[in-house]
């Protein structure tokens, strides 16, 4: 065995040579762990089962990147309309808060709100199609986070932390539950084709979880998954023989590196990619969808076609056993309406409103909404004060997230911001609470879904998080 003091040794080799007793303790701990923690060494994507009976089997997360304005879309504030054009009232907030916004008068809602459905939930005219489904929606109007900046807030909404490098929610779900179909990945991500997500791919990364749990990216066009299609000269038999040889060599290599999760993930990725060559082309082929379905998602109109196509693909993914699908709306700036809320939100609502409503209607008529959780929201909301006259700045202190489908109350509003929409005030829901609730709906106890990292049992919700029982059906 090489000397543990050899400078060419990797950290893993050094620990392997000097910490055998520590490794034995770690192995014993892993062997005694809960079922949700025992199968990741091989990187399996097959489901391992929830902690308790789930209300939801799968999730579709529609991420509105940039920060949609809750006070213009989903959280009506009569006082904001009343005080529009005036400074923040003296009786409202601290002196420091008023001093910071003294030069920015309040900006009233740029489009009217109206009661919708039998529930009477008020939703803005920005979202007429979603408003038509008000009785299916659960609006959480008291969400709040910890950063005013995009990258940190994108990370927190996705991973629970404002710091880069932690596993995303989709990765935790993939790690805890796996896929319902061994021929498809458990976690699929569809970025906006404009690119430029603030925070980048770490938002759907695996962090310190084994690499096999990162999101599989699907792109628009003829090759949604890059490098999946083999070369024309590669026959199926030849490819299988090549993969078998590579697997045998990697297994020999891995036998001497038992803690190398990246190597194990690579082995699994090769096999999954081979199986996906048969399953994935059919999954992304929407040519056989009916004209009525295509129209429902807005594929017949150039404005809604792109996002509508991805929403339709999301439905096809979950039908084929993908556990967690995440769609991003908004490129580098997206819904980040600093200069003109009306112009910005008109553009993005026109692109997404009909496809989102079409997805919900399609899921319901197919019986999939009963066990599929759909989430709509961004990394934060926007301030009630104006910026540059007609825009709004970031607001992580109070905003709205929408849920629909499995296990949540339809036609329901939970929590509230203050009179002007500045801060969450009643029945507050932190990002950790949101994550705990999503996992709960999937049948997972957020306190028990853990991974040993840096000497502690780490989890998505860190040391916080409460299930928001008020939204549960």
N, C-alpha and C positions, 0 to 999 in steps of 0.2 A: 504494500500500500504506500502511495506517495506520502512524503512528509506533510503534515498539516500546515507547515510553515512555508511551503513552496509558494512563491509569489504568483505563479501562474495558475494556481488553483482558484476556482470560482468560489463565491460565498457558500454555495450549496455544498460543494465538495469539502470545503473547510469544516462546515458544521457536521457533515456526514462523518468526517474523520475524528472530530474532537467531541462531538456531543451525542454519542450513541445512547447514553443513559437518558438524556433528554428526549431523544427520538422515541425511545421505548415508552416513556411517559405519554408523549403525544399520541402514539399509536394506541395505547390502552384507552386514552380519552376518546379518540375517534371511534374505536370499536364499541364503546359504551354509549355513544351519542344516539340522539333520536333518529328515526328512520329517514327524516328529511336531510340528514347529514352524512349518511353512510355510503351513498352511491356515487359521489362526485369524482372519486379517484379515476374511474374509467371514463368520466365525461359523458355518461349516458344521457340521451335526450328523451328517453321514455319516461312517462309520468310515474311518480313514486307515491302519489296519494297525499291528500290534505290532512290536516290535524283533525278536522271535524267536517260534517256535511256542508259542502259549499252551496251558496246561492248562485254564484257565477262560476262558469267553467273556463271562461276566457275573457280577455279585455281588448277593446279597441280604444286607443287614446288619440284623440284629435288635438294636437298641440298647436295652438295659435301663437306662433313665435313673434315676439316683439312687445307683447302686452296689450291685449284688447281692453278698451275702456269700459269698465263695468258701469260707470255712471251714464254712459251713452247707449249701452246695449241691454243690460239686465238688472240694473239696480236704480230704479227711479227715485229722484230726490227733489220733491217739491220746493224745499228750502233752497236748493241750488239754483232752481229757476227763479225763485223769489229774489235772491241776492246776486244774480248774475250781473257782472260789470262792477261789482263792489268789492272792496277788500274783505278778507276774512274777518268776521265779527270779533270784537274785542272779547266777548264772552266765550269765544271758541278757541280751545287749544291754549298752549303756553305762550308766554311772551316771545320766547325764542322762535316758536313756530310762526307766529304772526310776523315777526321781524324778517324772517327768511322769505316770506311770500308777499311782503308789503308791496312789491312792484308788480305783482301778478294778480290782477283781480279775478274773481270767480267767473267760470265759464259755464253757462247753463247747458243742459242736454241739447245736442245739435239736431236731434230728431225726436218727435213725440213718442211717449210710451202709451200703450193701450192695454186694458185687461184682455186676457186671452183664455179661451176654452171655458169649461165649467169651473175650473179652479180659480179663474179670474187673475192669474198671475200677470203682472204688468211686464211686457217685453216691448222693446223699441221697434219702430218701423224699419230699422236697419236689418232686422232678421224676420221677415214675414213668413218664410217657410218653416223655420224652427218654431216661430210663434204659433203656427198652426198645430204644433204637437205639444203645446204647453202642458197638457194633462199627462204627458209621458215623462216630463222633465222634472228633475229635482235640482233646484238652484241653491247652492251653498253660498250665501252672500256675505259670509264673515271669514273668508280665508285670509291668511296673512303669512308673510315670510320674513327673512332676516337681512336682505340686501336690496339696495336700490339699483344695482348694476345688472346688466343683462347676463353676462357669463355666469356670475355667481348665482343668480336667481334661476337660470336655466339648470345649472348643476343641482341646486337644492330641490327644485321641483322634480327633477329626474332621479336624483340619488339620495336626497335627504340632507346633503351637506353643501355649503357654499364653496367648498374646496374641491378641486379637480382630483379625480383618481379613485373615487368610491364607486361601488357597483350600482348600476341603474336599477330602477324598479323592475323593468323587464328582465334584467339579468337575475335578480332575486327570485322572480316568479319562475323563470326558466330553471334555476338551480333548485328551487323548492318543489316544483310540480312537473317540470319537463314538458315534453310535447305529447299530444294525443296521437301523433302519427310519426313513427320512426323514420319515415321518408321525407319529413319536412322539419325545418328548424322550429324550436319552441318560441323564438323571439325574432320578429321581423320588423324592420324599420324602413319607412318610405320618406326620405328627406324631400324638402321642396326642391324642384328642379333648378330653381334659381341659386341654390346653394347658400353658403355663407352663414350658417347657424352660429350665433354668438355663443361660443363655448365649444363648438365643434363636436366631432364624433365621441369624445369622452362622455357626452350626455347619454349615450346608449351603450357605453362600454361596460366591461365586466369588472373593472377595478381590480381588487385583490382576489376575486373569485377566479376559479380556473377559466382559462381563455375560451373554452367551449361555450360559455354562457353569454358572450357578447352578442349584441344584436346583429342579425344578418341583414345587410342593406340591399334593398330592392330599388332599382332605378327605372325611370321611364324609358321607353324605346323597345327595340327588338330583343335586347339582352338585359332583362331586369336584374339578373344576378350575374356579375362579371365572371368570366372564365369557367362558366358551368358547362358550356357546350364543348365537346371534344373536337379535336381536329378531324377533318374529313378522312384522313388516312388512318385514323385510329379505330380499329374494329372493336366491338364490344368484348370479344374474347381476349384480344391483345391487351385492352385496357384493364380487364379483370386480372390478367396474369401479372401485369405491371404493378397493380395495386397490391396484389398478394405478396409479391416480392418486397415491395417497399414496406408493407406492414410487418413482414417477418424481420426485416433488418431493423426497423424502428423498435419492434418489441425486444429484440436482443439489446439494442441500445438503451431502451427504457428500463430493462431489467437491472441495470447498474445505476439507474437514476430514478429511484422510485418516487421521489418527491417532485419530479419535473412535470408540473401540470401543463405547461405549454406544449411539451412533447406529447403528452397524452391527448391534449386537445387537438393537436395536429393529426394524430392517428384517427380520432373520431371525425374530424373535418373531412379527411379524405373519403372515408366511408359514407358519410352523410352526403357529400357532394356527388358521389357515384350513384347513390339511391335517388337523389334529387334530379338527376338527369332524366329519369323517367317520370317523376311526379311533378316537378316544377313547371315544365313547358305547358302541361295541361292546366295547371293551377292559374297561370297568368294569361291563358288564352281566353279573351272575353268575346271572341267572334261569334260564339254560339249563344250568347245572351240575347234575350228577346228585345225587340225594338221598344216595347213598353218598359222593360227594365233599364235600357240605355237612356231612355227619356227621363225616367224617374231620377236618375243620377245626374242628369244634365249633360250627357255625352253628345246630345244633338245641338249644343250651343257652344261656340268657341270660348266664351267667358268661363263657363263651368266645366268644360270638357276635361281639363287636366286634373283638377282636384276630384272631380266626379269619377274619373278613371281609377284614381288611387283608392277612393272610398269603395268602389266596386271590387277592386282587387283585395281590399281588406276583408270584405265579406267572403270572398272566395278563399282567402287564407284561413279564416277561422272555420269555414266549412270543412276544410281539409286537415284540421287538427292543430293548426298553429295556436299557441296558447296566448300570445301577447303580440298585438300589432300596434305600431305607433306611426301616425302620419303627422308630418309637419306642414303647416301652412305659413308662408312668409319666408322670404329670402333674407339677405343680410340685415335689412331693416324691418321687413314684415309689417306688423301691426304697430310699429313704434311711431305713433302719431305726434311728434314734437311740434310740427308746424301747422298741420291742417287735419283735424280729426275727421271732418266731413269728407274730404277728398280721400284720405287714407282708408277709412273704414268703409266708405262706399265701395271702393275697389275690392277690398278683401272680403267684405260680406257678400258682394255679388259673385265672387269666385267660389265661396264656400257654403253659403246658406242653403241653397237648393241641394247640393250633394250631401250635406250632413242630414238634412231632413229626409232625403231619398234613402240614405243608408238606414236610418231608424225605421222608416216605413217598410223597407225591404226585409230587414231583420225581423220585424214584427209579423209580417205576413208569412214568413217562412218558419215561424215558431222559434227563431233563434234569439230574439230579444229576451226571452224568459231566462236564459242562462248565459247571456253575454252582457257584460258591463261596458257601456260606452261613456267616455269621459271627454268633455270639451272644456278647454281653458288654456291660458298662457302662463308665463312665468310670474307675472304680477298684473295689476290693473294700472289705472292712470289717475292722476291728481284731479281734484275738483277745480283747482286754480288753472288759469290759462297760461300758456307758454307761447310767446311770439304772437299773441293775440288770438289765434284760432287753434292752437295745439295744446297738448297736455304732457306733463312730465311723468316719469315712472312713479308708481305707487305700490310698494310691497306691504303697506300697513293695513289694507283692506281691499278685497276684490272678490270676484265671483268665479266659482267653478261649477260647471254643470255636469250632472250624471244622469244616466237613463239606463233602464233595463234591469238586469238581474238583481233582485234584493233591495232596490231603493224605492222610496215612495215617489210615485208619479204625481204631478200637479202639486208639488210641495216646495215651500221655501224654508230654508234653515238659516237661522242667524240673521244678523243685520250689521251694517256699518252705521256710523253716526249720521246726523241729519244732512251732512254734506257729502258723505261718501268717502271721507278721508281715512278713517280708521275702523277696523273691526271693533264692534262694541258689545254685541250680544251673542252668546253662544259661539265664541271664537273657535275657529278651526285652523290650527297651525298646519304647515306642510307635513309634519310628523303624524298628526292626527289623520290627515287625508290618506297618507300611505298606510297607516294602521287599519283604516277602514277598508281600503281597497283589498289588502291582504285578507282581512276578515271575511269579506264577501267571497273570496276565493277559497275559503275554508282553512286559512293559514293564520296561526297565532303569531303576530309580529314579534312577540318576545321570545318565541321558541325557534323561529327561523334564524339561525345564527351560523357564523363561520369563524373558525379560530384564526385570528389575525393579530400579529404583534403581541401575543400573550394574553389576548382577551377574546371572549366570544362576542364578536361584533355583529351588528344587525342593521337593517335599513333605517330603523327609527332611533338608533343610537341608544340613549337612556330615557327617551321621552315617548310620546305618542299615546293617544287614547282613541278607541273606536268611537266614532260619532254615531251613537245609537239612535239619535233623533231622526236620521234619514233612512233608517232601515225599515223596510216594509214588514 
